[in-house]
Amino acid sequence: MHANRLLTYILCLHLADTNDCYMCMDLEGIEGRGGNEVASCFFKVVTSGVIVKKILVLWCDNCVAQNKNRIVLMAIIYLSLELKYLVSGYSFMDCDGDCGVIEKRCKVSNRVVPKELEDIVKSARVNTTFHVLSMLADDLINFAH
């Protein structure tokens, strides 16, 4: 008998010039995977002070539900970011590779609670660690209003 597993959503923000990677993690039931959640992750990382750049260009895939909608666009305008979309079906993002590293690490790890998953994510890369930001219900901003 398999127990139902609580899903953990991870949104990756990879800084190409420094190779730093920020993983925003939240649990199923606290937040979802729509535009407000994605925009809230962008907002938390950009306003946390960890990125000190005058111009920040955000590359996204063409997922309409998560990245290509009015909610994310409102957050991008508010944060004064430059937004670019990859060509659908012909592009590979650094975040794809980062998530692949985490998936491989999870296959050989026995995790039980969300804190253990955070530790697995932090240590998934060999040379540098992923920065993990836990997304809580208070971090969710409603950009739709």
C-alpha positions in Angstrom: 0.0 0.0 0.0 1.4 3.4 -1.0 0.7 6.4 1.2 -0.3 9.6 -0.5 2.7 11.9 -0.8 2.5 15.6 -0.1 3.8 17.4 -3.2 6.5 20.1 -2.9 6.6 22.7 -5.6 9.9 24.2 -6.5 10.4 27.3 -8.6 14.0 27.8 -9.8 15.6 31.2 -10.4 19.1 30.7 -11.9 21.5 33.7 -12.2 23.4 32.9 -15.4 26.3 35.3 -14.7 27.1 34.1 -11.2 25.7 30.5 -11.4 23.8 31.2 -8.2 20.5 29.4 -8.0 17.5 30.2 -5.8 14.9 27.5 -5.2 11.5 28.7 -3.9 9.8 25.8 -2.2 6.3 25.5 -1.1 4.0 22.7 -0.1 0.9 21.5 -1.8 -2.1 22.9 0.0 -0.3 26.1 1.1 0.1 27.5 -2.4 -0.5 26.3 -5.9 1.3 26.6 -9.2 -0.4 29.5 -10.8 0.6 33.1 -11.7 0.3 34.5 -8.2 2.6 31.8 -6.8 5.2 32.3 -9.5 5.0 36.1 -9.2 5.3 35.9 -5.4 8.5 33.8 -5.8 10.0 36.4 -8.1 9.0 39.1 -5.7 10.5 37.3 -2.7 13.9 36.7 -4.4 14.2 40.1 -6.0 13.2 42.1 -2.8 15.2 39.9 -0.4 18.4 41.8 -1.2 20.4 38.8 -2.3 20.5 40.0 -5.9 22.4 43.3 -6.3 22.0 44.2 -10.0 20.8 47.3 -11.6 19.2 45.5 -14.6 17.8 42.1 -14.1 16.6 40.1 -17.2 14.2 37.3 -16.5 14.0 34.5 -19.0 10.9 32.3 -18.8 9.5 29.4 -20.7 6.2 29.7 -22.5 4.0 28.1 -19.8 0.9 30.2 -19.9 -0.5 29.1 -16.5 2.8 29.9 -14.7 4.9 32.4 -16.7 2.9 34.0 -19.5 -0.1 35.6 -17.9 -1.2 39.0 -16.7 -0.4 38.3 -13.0 3.3 37.6 -13.7 3.4 40.6 -16.0 2.0 42.9 -13.3 4.7 41.6 -10.9 7.4 42.1 -13.6 6.3 45.7 -14.2 6.2 46.4 -10.4 9.7 45.0 -9.9 11.0 46.8 -13.0 12.4 43.6 -14.5 13.1 43.0 -18.2 11.2 39.9 -19.3 12.1 37.6 -22.2 10.5 34.3 -23.3 12.4 31.4 -24.9 11.4 29.9 -28.2 9.0 27.1 -27.4 10.4 23.7 -28.1 13.9 24.8 -29.1 15.4 26.1 -25.8 17.1 24.7 -22.7 17.3 26.7 -19.5 19.9 26.4 -16.8 16.9 25.8 -14.4 16.1 22.6 -16.3 19.6 21.3 -15.5 19.3 22.4 -11.9 16.0 20.6 -11.5 17.5 17.5 -13.1 20.3 17.4 -10.5 17.7 17.6 -7.7 15.6 14.8 -9.2 18.7 12.5 -9.4 19.5 13.3 -5.8 16.0 12.6 -4.6 16.0 9.2 -6.3 18.8 8.1 -4.0 17.6 9.8 -0.9 15.0 8.7 1.6 13.1 11.8 2.6 10.1 11.8 4.9 9.4 15.4 5.9 9.7 18.7 3.9 12.7 19.9 6.0 14.7 16.8 4.7 13.8 17.7 1.1 15.2 21.2 1.7 18.4 19.7 2.9 18.6 17.4 -0.1 18.0 20.4 -2.5 20.7 22.5 -0.7 23.2 19.8 -1.1 22.3 18.5 -4.6 25.0 20.4 -6.4 28.6 19.4 -5.8 30.5 22.7 -6.1 28.0 25.2 -4.8 24.8 24.9 -2.9 21.3 25.9 -4.1 19.8 28.7 -2.0 16.4 27.5 -0.7 13.7 30.0 0.2 10.6 28.5 1.9 7.5 30.0 0.6 4.9 30.4 3.3 1.3 31.5 3.1 2.3 35.0 4.2 4.6 35.2 1.2 1.8 34.9 -1.3 0.9 38.2 -2.9 -2.3 38.7 -4.9 -1.0 40.6 -7.9 -4.4 40.1 -9.6 -6.0 43.0 -7.7 
